[in-house]
Amino acid sequence: MNSVTIPVVFAPVANATVLVVEDDAHLREAYRSFLIASRYRVLLASDGLAALTTIDSERPQVVVLDLGLPRVSGWDVYRDLRSRPETEKLAIIIVTGNELRDIPPRDVSAIMRKPVAPEDLASAIDRALDKN
């Protein structure tokens, strides 16, 4: 008699949906892996246009936003989100390699300078969710 192994897939229980907007594939994957292990539902976008489309269709509770993005910049994504009533209160965590003095601190949950350890990002997400 042959035995059959059935793979078991464990899906994280989603505390919240987090959209990670990052054009660096290695960082995107590192954040995704850690956040899934931290029990978040994680969505990914590699550019600003994909981010806006995903936000409109999926309605994440938190957006982790790189500012230096192709197609539509992170700055433009930020301004667009803050200009619309349905997203003006959306929790945004800016993760950037740019100088922090160039970033307006208002209306964001956190500003983090790269490199950001995944556990620090998860802590910032937890704080953002506690505020909302």
GROMACS elastic network, one bead per residue, 0.5 to 0.9 nm:
[ bonds ]
;  ai    aj funct       b0    kb
   11    14     6  0.86676   500
   11    36     6  0.84287   500
   11    39     6  0.85080   500
   12    15     6  0.87409   500
   12    36     6  0.62231   500
   12    37     6  0.70033   500
   12    38     6  0.79410   500
   12    40     6  0.66574   500
   12    41     6  0.71239   500
   13    16     6  0.88328   500
   13    36     6  0.88027   500
   13    39     6  0.53850   500
   13    40     6  0.68287   500
   13    41     6  0.75204   500
   14    17     6  0.67281   500
   14    36     6  0.84102   500
   14    39     6  0.54706   500
   14    42     6  0.85934   500
   15    38     6  0.88899   500
   15    39     6  0.62337   500
   15    40     6  0.53768   500
   15    41     6  0.72362   500
   16    39     6  0.82697   500
   16    40     6  0.55180   500
   16    41     6  0.61002   500
   16    42     6  0.84781   500
   16    60     6  0.74893   500
   16    61     6  0.62179   500
   16    62     6  0.78310   500
   16   129     6  0.82085   500
   17    40     6  0.60470   500
   17    42     6  0.58374   500
   17    43     6  0.72895   500
   17    58     6  0.85289   500
   17    59     6  0.79947   500
   17    61     6  0.55325   500
   17    62     6  0.67049   500
   17    63     6  0.87887   500
   18    35     6  0.84672   500
   18    40     6  0.67854   500
   18    41     6  0.61950   500
   18    42     6  0.50148   500
   18    43     6  0.61053   500
   18    44     6  0.84774   500
   18    60     6  0.54895   500
   18    61     6  0.61189   500
   18    63     6  0.57976   500
   18    64     6  0.72698   500
   18   125     6  0.83164   500
   19    41     6  0.85589   500
   19    42     6  0.59106   500
   19    44     6  0.56312   500
   19    45     6  0.72897   500
   19    51     6  0.78043   500
   19    54     6  0.80577   500
   19    55     6  0.77620   500
   19    60     6  0.61501   500
   19    61     6  0.81288   500
   19    62     6  0.63367   500
   19    64     6  0.60620   500
   19    65     6  0.82274   500
   20    28     6  0.68952   500
   20    31     6  0.76328   500
   20    32     6  0.75749   500
   20    42     6  0.71905   500
   20    43     6  0.61957   500
   20    45     6  0.62756   500
   20    46     6  0.83472   500
   20    51     6  0.84183   500
   20    62     6  0.85873   500
   20    63     6  0.60803   500
   20    65     6  0.64729   500
   20    66     6  0.84211   500
   21    28     6  0.76030   500
   21    43     6  0.85585   500
   21    44     6  0.60483   500
   21    46     6  0.57001   500
   21    47     6  0.66384   500
   21    48     6  0.73697   500
   21    50     6  0.85359   500
   21    51     6  0.63089   500
   21    63     6  0.72732   500
   21    64     6  0.58740   500
   21    66     6  0.60035   500
   21    67     6  0.89255   500
   21    69     6  0.83630   500
   21    74     6  0.84617   500
   22    25     6  0.73080   500
   22    27     6  0.71863   500
   22    28     6  0.57068   500
   22    44     6  0.78015   500
   22    45     6  0.64664   500
   22    46     6  0.51272   500
   22    47     6  0.68471   500
   22    48     6  0.88610   500
   22    64     6  0.80532   500
   22    65     6  0.67336   500
   22    66     6  0.54489   500
   22    67     6  0.85188   500
   22    68     6  0.84516   500
   22    69     6  0.71794   500
   22    95     6  0.87429   500
   23    26     6  0.89177   500
   23    27     6  0.82164   500
   23    28     6  0.73286   500
   23    45     6  0.76284   500
   23    47     6  0.59958   500
   23    66     6  0.77379   500
   23    68     6  0.79691   500
   23    69     6  0.60546   500
   23    70     6  0.74244   500
   24    27     6  0.54903   500
   24    28     6  0.61439   500
   24    29     6  0.87079   500
   24    46     6  0.74729   500
   25    28     6  0.50096   500
   25    29     6  0.61240   500
   25    30     6  0.85860   500
   25    46     6  0.77166   500
   26    29     6  0.52460   500
   26    30     6  0.61797   500
   26    31     6  0.86592   500
   27    30     6  0.50129   500
   27    31     6  0.60615   500
   27    32     6  0.83712   500
   28    31     6  0.53177   500
   28    32     6  0.60237   500
   28    33     6  0.86303   500
   28    44     6  0.73391   500
   28    45     6  0.84975   500
   28    46     6  0.80732   500
   29    33     6  0.60356   500
   29    34     6  0.85316   500
   29    44     6  0.89359   500
   30    33     6  0.53455   500
   30    34     6  0.62571   500
   30    35     6  0.85434   500
   30   118     6  0.71403   500
   31    34     6  0.53066   500
   31    35     6  0.59423   500
   31    36     6  0.84451   500
   31   117     6  0.85926   500
   31   118     6  0.56581   500
   31   119     6  0.89051   500
   31   121     6  0.80301   500
   31   122     6  0.87390   500
   32    35     6  0.52680   500
   32    36     6  0.60425   500
   32    37     6  0.85178   500
   32    42     6  0.62735   500
   32    43     6  0.79944   500
   32    44     6  0.77797   500
   32   118     6  0.89341   500
   33    36     6  0.53352   500
   33    37     6  0.62519   500
   33    38     6  0.86355   500
   33    42     6  0.88732   500
   33   118     6  0.89974   500
   34    37     6  0.50671   500
   34    38     6  0.61673   500
   34    39     6  0.88076   500
   34   118     6  0.61993   500
   34   119     6  0.74612   500
   34   122     6  0.80757   500
   35    39     6  0.63855   500
   35    40     6  0.55829   500
   35    41     6  0.77612   500
   35    42     6  0.69236   500
   35   118     6  0.76163   500
   35   119     6  0.84423   500
   35   121     6  0.86222   500
   35   122     6  0.65884   500
   36    40     6  0.50863   500
   36    41     6  0.63384   500
   36    42     6  0.64805   500
   37    40     6  0.74356   500
   38   119     6  0.89465   500
   38   122     6  0.74650   500
   42    60     6  0.88853   500
   43    54     6  0.80636   500
   43    58     6  0.86697   500
   43    60     6  0.82350   500
   44    50     6  0.86976   500
   44    51     6  0.78956   500
   44    54     6  0.84330   500
   45    48     6  0.74948   500
   45    49     6  0.84606   500
   45    50     6  0.55121   500
   45    51     6  0.52971   500
   45    52     6  0.89970   500
   45    54     6  0.76328   500
   46    49     6  0.86658   500
   46    50     6  0.68439   500
   46    51     6  0.75020   500
   46    69     6  0.75288   500
   46    70     6  0.79838   500
   47    50     6  0.55351   500
   47    51     6  0.62751   500
   47    52     6  0.89683   500
   47    68     6  0.89236   500
   47    69     6  0.52961   500
   47    70     6  0.52789   500
   47    71     6  0.62095   500
   47    72     6  0.65863   500
   47    73     6  0.75788   500
   47    74     6  0.81686   500
   48    52     6  0.62870   500
   48    53     6  0.86724   500
   48    65     6  0.89392   500
   48    67     6  0.88843   500
   48    69     6  0.60542   500
   48    70     6  0.66259   500
   48    71     6  0.61654   500
   48    73     6  0.56262   500
   48    74     6  0.60232   500
   48    76     6  0.78470   500
   48    77     6  0.60780   500
   49    52     6  0.53008   500
   49    53     6  0.63312   500
   49    54     6  0.86313   500
   49    70     6  0.84196   500
   49    71     6  0.63089   500
   49    72     6  0.54633   500
   49    73     6  0.84214   500
   49    77     6  0.80368   500
   50    53     6  0.51236   500
   50    54     6  0.60348   500
   50    55     6  0.85083   500
   50    71     6  0.89497   500
   50    72     6  0.87390   500
   51    54     6  0.51301   500
   51    55     6  0.60351   500
   51    56     6  0.85917   500
   51    63     6  0.88881   500
   51    65     6  0.88618   500
   51    72     6  0.89667   500
   51    77     6  0.76914   500
   52    55     6  0.51148   500
   52    56     6  0.62200   500
   52    57     6  0.87010   500
   52    77     6  0.68057   500
   52    80     6  0.85279   500
   52    81     6  0.82931   500
   53    56     6  0.52795   500
   53    57     6  0.63099   500
   53    58     6  0.85035   500
   54    57     6  0.51671   500
   54    58     6  0.56149   500
   54    59     6  0.74828   500
   54    60     6  0.84054   500
   55    58     6  0.54136   500
   55    59     6  0.50233   500
   55    60     6  0.62729   500
   55    63     6  0.84371   500
   55    87     6  0.87591   500
   56    59     6  0.59399   500
   56    60     6  0.88470   500
   57    60     6  0.89817   500
   59    62     6  0.88424   500
   59    87     6  0.87738   500
   60    63     6  0.68623   500
   60    90     6  0.82693   500
   60    91     6  0.89819   500
   61    90     6  0.65461   500
   61    91     6  0.64966   500
   61    92     6  0.88873   500
   61   129     6  0.75767   500
   61   132     6  0.88189   500
   62    90     6  0.65687   500
   62    92     6  0.58487   500
   62    93     6  0.74547   500
   62   125     6  0.70436   500
   62   128     6  0.74964   500
   62   129     6  0.75319   500
   63    90     6  0.76494   500
   63    91     6  0.62681   500
   63    93     6  0.61362   500
   63    94     6  0.82656   500
   63   125     6  0.88956   500
   64    91     6  0.86058   500
   64    92     6  0.59728   500
   64    94     6  0.59466   500
   64    95     6  0.67385   500
   64   121     6  0.86189   500
   64   125     6  0.84326   500
   65    74     6  0.64652   500
   65    77     6  0.85050   500
   65    78     6  0.81728   500
   65    92     6  0.68222   500
   65    93     6  0.59908   500
   65    95     6  0.58249   500
   65    96     6  0.79325   500
   66    69     6  0.66462   500
   66    73     6  0.85776   500
   66    74     6  0.58159   500
   66    75     6  0.87079   500
   66    93     6  0.86208   500
   66    94     6  0.59348   500
   66    95     6  0.50109   500
   66    96     6  0.53013   500
   66    97     6  0.83239   500
   67    73     6  0.61217   500
   67    75     6  0.56470   500
   67    76     6  0.86041   500
   67    77     6  0.85124   500
   67    78     6  0.85326   500
   67    94     6  0.71867   500
   67    95     6  0.72644   500
   67    96     6  0.59431   500
   67    97     6  0.83254   500
   67    98     6  0.79524   500
   68    73     6  0.59174   500
   68    74     6  0.58804   500
   68    75     6  0.79717   500
   68    96     6  0.73891   500
   68    97     6  0.82267   500
   68    98     6  0.81980   500
   69    72     6  0.64118   500
   69    74     6  0.56937   500
   69    75     6  0.87681   500
   70    73     6  0.60610   500
   70    74     6  0.85591   500
   72    75     6  0.82436   500
   72    76     6  0.63613   500
   72    77     6  0.69154   500
   73    76     6  0.51965   500
   73    77     6  0.63573   500
   73    78     6  0.86516   500
   74    78     6  0.60514   500
   74    79     6  0.85734   500
   74    94     6  0.87705   500
   75    78     6  0.50581   500
   75    79     6  0.62011   500
   75    80     6  0.85527   500
   76    79     6  0.50704   500
   76    80     6  0.59815   500
   76    81     6  0.85045   500
   77    80     6  0.51084   500
   77    81     6  0.61258   500
   77    82     6  0.86375   500
   78    81     6  0.52684   500
   78    82     6  0.62743   500
   78    83     6  0.86717   500
   78    92     6  0.81204   500
   79    82     6  0.52262   500
   79    83     6  0.61362   500
   79    84     6  0.89802   500
   80    83     6  0.51821   500
   80    84     6  0.66612   500
   80    87     6  0.86275   500
   80    88     6  0.87648   500
   81    84     6  0.57037   500
   81    85     6  0.83677   500
   81    86     6  0.82469   500
   81    87     6  0.52339   500
   81    88     6  0.57375   500
   81    89     6  0.85385   500
   81    90     6  0.76988   500
   82    85     6  0.76051   500
   82    86     6  0.89316   500
   82    87     6  0.62905   500
   82    89     6  0.73749   500
   82    90     6  0.81604   500
   82   107     6  0.79376   500
   83    86     6  0.89536   500
   83    87     6  0.77320   500
   83    88     6  0.62513   500
   84    87     6  0.55241   500
   84    88     6  0.56191   500
   85    88     6  0.52657   500
   85    89     6  0.79288   500
   86    89     6  0.76291   500
   86    90     6  0.81773   500
   87    90     6  0.50850   500
   87    91     6  0.87698   500
   88    91     6  0.87472   500
   88   107     6  0.83718   500
   89    92     6  0.87424   500
   89   107     6  0.77549   500
   89   132     6  0.84722   500
   90   107     6  0.89169   500
   90   108     6  0.86541   500
   90   132     6  0.85315   500
   91   107     6  0.82395   500
   91   108     6  0.65394   500
   91   109     6  0.57954   500
   91   110     6  0.88335   500
   91   125     6  0.86112   500
   91   128     6  0.61984   500
   91   129     6  0.75686   500
   91   131     6  0.87872   500
   91   132     6  0.75888   500
   92   107     6  0.78807   500
   92   108     6  0.51530   500
   92   109     6  0.55278   500
   92   110     6  0.71320   500
   92   111     6  0.88014   500
   92   128     6  0.80607   500
   93   108     6  0.61155   500
   93   109     6  0.54130   500
   93   111     6  0.59052   500
   93   112     6  0.74865   500
   93   121     6  0.86146   500
   93   124     6  0.75838   500
   93   125     6  0.75947   500
   93   128     6  0.80962   500
   94   103     6  0.88010   500
   94   108     6  0.73236   500
   94   109     6  0.80441   500
   94   110     6  0.62142   500
   94   112     6  0.60467   500
   94   113     6  0.82977   500
   95    98     6  0.89059   500
   95   110     6  0.83448   500
   95   111     6  0.60747   500
   95   113     6  0.57638   500
   95   114     6  0.63500   500
   95   115     6  0.85012   500
   95   116     6  0.75673   500
   95   121     6  0.88279   500
   96    99     6  0.79799   500
   96   100     6  0.80759   500
   96   111     6  0.78511   500
   96   112     6  0.64519   500
   96   113     6  0.51764   500
   96   114     6  0.54721   500
   96   115     6  0.82135   500
   96   116     6  0.89597   500
   97   100     6  0.83021   500
   97   112     6  0.86202   500
   97   113     6  0.56510   500
   97   115     6  0.74802   500
   98   101     6  0.85591   500
   98   102     6  0.74228   500
   98   103     6  0.84162   500
   98   113     6  0.74263   500
   98   114     6  0.83291   500
   99   102     6  0.57869   500
   99   103     6  0.76410   500
   99   113     6  0.79701   500
  100   103     6  0.55190   500
  100   104     6  0.85955   500
  100   111     6  0.76896   500
  100   112     6  0.81821   500
  100   113     6  0.71422   500
  101   104     6  0.77772   500
  103   106     6  0.89457   500
  103   111     6  0.80774   500
  104   107     6  0.81535   500
  104   108     6  0.83205   500
  105   108     6  0.61330   500
  105   109     6  0.84893   500
  105   110     6  0.78902   500
  105   111     6  0.73384   500
  106   109     6  0.84679   500
  108   111     6  0.72476   500
  108   128     6  0.89969   500
  109   124     6  0.78079   500
  109   125     6  0.83606   500
  109   127     6  0.79741   500
  109   128     6  0.55511   500
  109   131     6  0.84249   500
  110   124     6  0.67227   500
  110   125     6  0.86524   500
  110   127     6  0.89188   500
  110   128     6  0.77596   500
  112   115     6  0.83952   500
  112   116     6  0.68606   500
  112   121     6  0.82476   500
  112   124     6  0.89728   500
  113   116     6  0.64875   500
  114   117     6  0.84668   500
  116   119     6  0.83594   500
  116   120     6  0.66533   500
  116   121     6  0.66884   500
  117   120     6  0.52834   500
  117   121     6  0.64568   500
  117   122     6  0.88367   500
  118   121     6  0.50001   500
  118   122     6  0.62110   500
  118   123     6  0.86858   500
  119   122     6  0.50125   500
  119   123     6  0.62721   500
  119   124     6  0.87069   500
  120   123     6  0.50642   500
  120   124     6  0.62868   500
  120   125     6  0.86797   500
  121   124     6  0.50552   500
  121   125     6  0.62243   500
  121   126     6  0.86628   500
  122   125     6  0.50235   500
  122   126     6  0.62142   500
  122   127     6  0.87092   500
  123   126     6  0.50397   500
  123   127     6  0.62864   500
  123   128     6  0.86459   500
  124   127     6  0.50975   500
  124   128     6  0.61543   500
  124   129     6  0.86494   500
  125   128     6  0.50190   500
  125   129     6  0.61814   500
  125   130     6  0.85999   500
  126   129     6  0.52024   500
  126   130     6  0.62343   500
  126   131     6  0.88381   500
  127   130     6  0.50449   500
  127   131     6  0.63990   500
  127   132     6  0.89198   500
  128   131     6  0.52604   500
  128   132     6  0.65619   500
  129   132     6  0.52192   500
